């Protein structure tokens, strides 16, 4: 994706990495975003103003929703193990 800022600066924005969101570097608004395919085909340009851009909810909060990891999966093993132990006793 291309990000073209009001001052003429053009920045290439790559896709998300490791489950994170793609981030557009800060710059003067409005910014015009244009998707560009690997073969060079360009999509429709979208222009964003300050009213369109929401503040980052994670900035300074120190927490992350849906962090994932192994711990939530362990909660699924408890009921599964309980059903197998109940079947063996009968």
N, C-alpha and C positions, 0 to 999 in steps of 0.2 A: 504494500500500500504506500502511496505517496502522500505526504502532508506538505501542502504549500501554504506558507504563512503570509501575512499581510505585508511584511517587509521584503518579500521576494525569496526568502530562504526556502529551500526544497529539501525535505528529509524523507528518507526511505524508512518505513516502519515495518519491521518484520512481525511475523505471527507470534502467538504465545509460545513460551518456552517452559517446559516442565510443569504444565498445568496452571501457569500464571497467566494473567491477562496481558494482552498487547498494550503497551503504554506509548502515548504520543508525547514527545518532549515538549516542555512548556515553551511558549513563544507568543508573539503578538497575534491577537485575534482580529478578524476571523481567520480560520484555518480551513482550507479546502482539502478534503480527503478523496483520493481517487484510487480504487482498487486496480491493481495491475497483475495480470496472470503471468505465469512463467514464460508463455510464448509472446508476451508483449501486448496482448489484448487488454485494452483499457475499459473499465466499467464507468458507470455514471458517477459524476463528482457530487459529493455532498459537502455543503458549507456549514461549519459550526461557528456559532457566536458564543459569547460568554454565558448567555442565558441557556444555551444547550448543554453546556458542560457542567456536570454535577461535581461538587467537591469530593475528594477521595474519602470514603467512610473509614478506611483503615489508617489514615494519616494520624499518627500520634496515639492511636488507641491501644496498641500493644497486644491486640488479640486478633484472631483470625477465625472466621466462621467456616465450618466444614474443612478443618485441617486434615482430616483423613488419618492415615497411618494404620497401624496394626491393631491398636486398642479397640476401636469399634467392631472389628471383625471378631475379636475374642468374645464379645457378648453373644454372638450368634452360636458359638460352640457350646455354651452352657445348655441351652434348651435341646440342642442336638444330642449331646452326651446323655442328658436326662432321659430322652426317649429311648435310647439304646439300652440304658441300664434298667428301665422299666420293662422292656421286652424280655430281657434275660431272666428276670426273677419269676416270670410267670410260667 
